[in-house]
Amino acid sequence: MQTENSIAIKGSLEEVFSVMADVESWPLYLSSHRDMRILRKEEDMIEIERKGIIKWISVIEIDRENIQIKSDQIKGPVKGLKALWRFEELKGETKMVLEHSYHCQVSVIGWIIELIVAFALKKISNNTLKAVKERVEQG
């Protein structure tokens, strides 16, 4: 299953991408990452762990050449959950797109779980996009 959310942000492509690429700062303004800690960092690859009620580990890749950020959940409730942040320069602002793709392995009730995950991801994605917009626009 795939989900996609987007938002227009009053800021340059470089500024918006820079805010998202600063993974270490995510806990300061992304509520979904408040309990996050860095497990490993190598140049533009960061492995993070989220603690709390729902725990997971993801590997994040900052792709500066293609101006995008990729995330792959390697451990957690939706193992194999992939996220892609894309950035498009518009007239006077930047469109930030957050895509998620995943597949639940449970055959009989898998589609129900996928719908529940899609609903949760939509809410989390919209909150993430709004938080980035606020951070960029308020400086």
C-alpha positions in Angstrom: 0.0 0.0 0.0 1.1 3.6 -0.6 0.2 6.9 0.9 1.2 10.4 -0.2 0.9 13.7 1.5 2.3 17.1 0.5 2.5 20.7 1.6 3.7 24.0 0.2 6.3 25.8 2.3 7.3 29.5 2.0 11.1 28.8 1.7 13.7 28.0 -0.8 14.3 24.4 -1.9 17.7 24.5 -0.2 16.3 25.8 3.1 13.4 23.2 3.3 15.7 20.3 2.3 18.3 21.5 4.9 15.8 21.5 7.7 14.7 17.9 6.9 18.2 16.7 6.3 19.1 17.8 9.9 17.8 14.5 11.3 19.4 15.2 14.7 17.0 18.1 15.2 13.9 16.2 14.4 13.0 15.5 18.1 12.9 19.3 18.7 9.9 19.8 16.4 8.5 16.4 15.2 6.3 14.9 17.8 6.5 11.5 16.2 10.3 11.6 16.8 10.5 13.1 20.3 11.8 9.8 21.8 14.3 9.3 18.9 18.0 8.6 19.4 20.8 8.2 16.9 22.3 4.7 16.8 24.8 5.2 14.0 25.8 8.0 11.6 28.0 7.7 8.6 28.1 10.8 6.3 24.5 10.9 4.8 23.3 7.6 6.4 21.7 7.7 9.8 20.3 4.9 11.8 17.7 6.0 14.4 15.7 4.3 17.1 12.4 5.5 18.4 11.5 4.5 21.9 8.2 5.0 23.6 4.9 3.1 23.2 5.7 2.1 19.6 9.4 1.2 19.1 11.2 1.0 15.8 14.5 1.3 14.1 15.0 3.0 10.7 17.8 3.8 8.4 17.7 7.2 6.8 19.6 8.2 3.7 20.1 11.8 2.8 20.4 12.0 -1.0 21.8 15.5 -1.6 22.4 14.9 -5.4 18.7 14.1 -6.0 17.4 16.3 -3.2 15.5 13.6 -1.4 15.5 11.7 1.8 14.7 8.0 2.1 13.9 6.0 5.2 13.5 2.2 5.6 12.1 0.7 8.9 14.3 -2.3 9.6 12.8 -3.2 12.9 9.4 -2.5 14.3 5.6 -2.9 13.9 5.7 -2.3 10.1 9.1 -3.7 9.2 9.8 -2.8 5.6 7.9 0.5 5.8 9.6 2.9 3.4 9.3 6.7 3.4 10.5 9.1 0.7 10.6 12.9 1.1 10.7 14.7 -2.2 11.1 18.4 -2.7 9.9 20.5 -5.6 10.7 24.2 -6.2 7.7 26.2 -6.9 7.3 29.9 -7.5 8.4 31.5 -4.2 8.0 28.3 -2.2 8.8 24.6 -2.0 6.5 21.7 -2.3 7.4 18.9 0.2 6.0 15.5 -0.6 6.1 12.6 1.9 5.4 9.1 0.5 5.1 5.9 2.5 5.0 2.4 1.0 4.5 -0.8 2.9 3.0 -4.3 2.8 1.6 -6.2 5.7 2.6 -9.9 5.7 -0.5 -11.2 7.4 -2.6 -12.7 4.5 -6.1 -13.1 5.9 -6.3 -9.8 7.8 -3.4 -8.0 6.2 -5.7 -5.6 4.2 -7.4 -4.5 7.4 -4.0 -3.8 9.1 -2.9 -2.0 5.9 -5.9 0.3 6.2 -5.2 1.0 9.8 -1.6 1.7 9.1 -2.6 4.0 6.2 -4.9 6.0 8.5 -2.2 6.4 11.1 0.5 7.3 8.5 -1.8 10.0 7.0 -2.2 11.6 10.4 1.5 11.4 11.3 2.5 12.6 7.8 0.3 15.6 7.9 1.6 16.5 11.4 5.2 16.1 10.1 4.6 18.3 7.1 2.9 21.0 9.2 5.8 21.0 11.7 8.4 21.4 9.0 6.4 24.2 7.4 6.2 26.0 10.7 9.9 25.5 11.5 11.0 26.8 8.0 8.5 29.7 7.9 9.2 30.9 11.4 12.9 30.6 11.0 
